[in-house]
């Protein structure tokens, strides 16, 4: 394991510990709030206690307290944070939801947005009146550049996050992991960075295509 890989592993451990500790703090703030423990420290509110004694920023104090109080209704909220399914900023968006049913729906939507690239693509594309991917972006020099994010989202949404390769029987590959974006016409041959020229293929079929091209 080289230095970068070792640092990466340490970062992962720190992030996991951070999420766990943040979830524990939400638990303790919830109990402290129930017991009105902040009064023991001459504070009129849990918010004042969090800012003055815990030295949290005002925005972070508000965020954690709001989540702690909403977690009484939706215990899954803390669990989702500790597991890394959602972060506290996303949880804060949920706490504004009034009912338990709506809160659970909001958590599900956030999970899908994070885990499902197709749902993410749909959300981003829905915010665009006109897709910049429809503009001509031919690589006249033959040099490869990064595919624009909007083009990537359009392709992912169109192909539903699945390899588009079909065998001789017309059956589509079911692979939804290790996907690549493949240019029908190579960039070196003047191919464009637009959705019409790009398809989703799994790593195996991508390699196979270039081997027999």
N, C-alpha and C positions, 0 to 999 in steps of 0.2 A: 504494500500500500504506500503510494507516494504522499508527499506533503499535502497536496490539494485534496486528495481523497480522505486523508486523515482529518483535515480541517472540516471537510464536508460532514463526516461522521460526527464530529464534535458539535457542529452547528445543528445537526438533527437532534442530538441529545439535549442541547440547550433549548431548542424550540419546544421539544416535548415537555421538558421540565417547566418552561415558561407557561405553556398551556395548562399544565396540571396545577401549578401554583396560582394561576389566575382564577381557575375554577374553584380552588380552595378558598381564595379570598372572597369570592362571591358567596360561598357557603357561610363564611364567618361574618360577613357584613349582614347577611340575612338574619342570622341568629342575634347579632349585636343590635340590629334594628328592632327585632321582636322584644328583646330585653330592655330596650331603651338605654343600652350601655353607654351611649355617648354622653348622657347626662352626668355620669360619674366623673367625666373629664371636663365638666363645665361647658359643654356644647349644647346648643339648643336644637341641633339636628344632626343626623348621620352625615349629611353633606359637609357640615362644618367640621365634624370630627375627621372625616376622610382627608379634607384639605389641610387642616391645622396639625393633626397628629400623624396621619399616615403619609403626609407630604405628597399626595396625589394632586395632579392638576385638576382644575375645576371641571374641565370637560371629561376627564377620565373618571372622576368621582361621580359625576352625574350618570355617566354611562354604566358603571358597575352597580351603582345603587338601583338604577332603573331595571337592570337585568336581574338583580337579586330579588327585587319585589315582584317582578313578572314571573320569576321562577317558582313562586308559590303556586301559581296557576298552571304553569307549564314546566314541570320538572325536567322534561326532555331538553330544555334550553341549555341548562348547565352541562348536561351530558354531551350535547352536540359541541359545545365549546371545548370541553376537556378532551374530546376525541379529535378535535381539529376539523370537524365537518363545517363549522362556521366560526368566524372570529367575532370578537366583541362588537366591532363596528356593524357587522351584519345583524348581530343579535339586537343591537340598539334599534335597528329598523323594525324588528319584530315586536319590540315592547310597546310600540305605539298602537299595535293591533288590539282591539278590545276583547274579542272572544277567544276562547281556547281553540275552537275549530279553525278560526282564521289564522291564529298563531301557528298552528301545526301546518296549515297549508303554506304559510309564508316560509316556514323552515324547509318544507319539502321543495318549494320553488328554489330556494337558495342552494340546497343540496344538488338539485339537478343542474342549476346554472354552473356550479363548480365542477361537477363530475361529468356532465354530459356535454360534449362539444357541440352537438347539434342544437341543443336548447340555447347555448351561449350564442351560437351563430344567428339563430332566429331573433334573439333579443337585440343583438347589435344591428342586424339588417333592418329590423322594424323601425329603428330610429333614423334611418337614412331615406331621404326623399328620392335621391338619385344615386345609384351606385357608381362610385368612381371607377370600379372595375370595368365599366363598359367603355372607358376611354382607351384609345389605342396607346399601348405602351411597348411597342416593338423594340427589342434590343438591337439597334442598328449596328452596334459595335461587336455584337456577338458575345459580350461579356455578361456573365450571370450576376444578377442582383437579387435581393430578397423579394419574395412575392409580397405585394401589399397586403396588409392585414385584412382589409375589406374584401379583397379577392379570395383570400383563404376562407373567410367566413361564408362567402357566397357558395364556394365549392363544397364546403363541409355540409352546409344546409341542403344544397341540391342533392348531394350523394348520400345524405343521411348518415354520415360518419361511418360508411361501410365501403369496403373494396368493391370497385365496379367491374372487375375482371369477370368474364363469362367463359365457361368452357365450351367445348364443341356441341354440347347438348343445350346450350343457352342458360345453364344454371349459374347464378351469380355467386361469387365467393362470399362467404358469410363472415369473413374476418373483420373485426372492428378494433383490433389492436395493432400496434406497430404499423401505422398507416403513413404513406408518403403521398406527396402531390407530384403528379407526373405531367410533363408538358407533351401534348400530342405531337406538336412540332417543336423540336429542340430549340432552345434559345440561341444556340450557336448557328442555327439555320434560319434565324429571323423570327422564331416563335415569340408570341406575345404573352405578357403576364395578364391574361384575362381568363375569366371562367370558362369561356368557350374552348380555350386551348389547354385547360388543365383538368385532370381527373384524379380521383382518389383511388389509390391502389395499395395493397398490403406490401410489406417489404419483400416477401417472396416473389410475388408477381411483378413487382417493380424490377427486381434483379433479373427475372426471367425475360422480361420485355427487352431489357438492354442487351442481354446475352444473345437473343435471337433477332435483334433489330437489323 
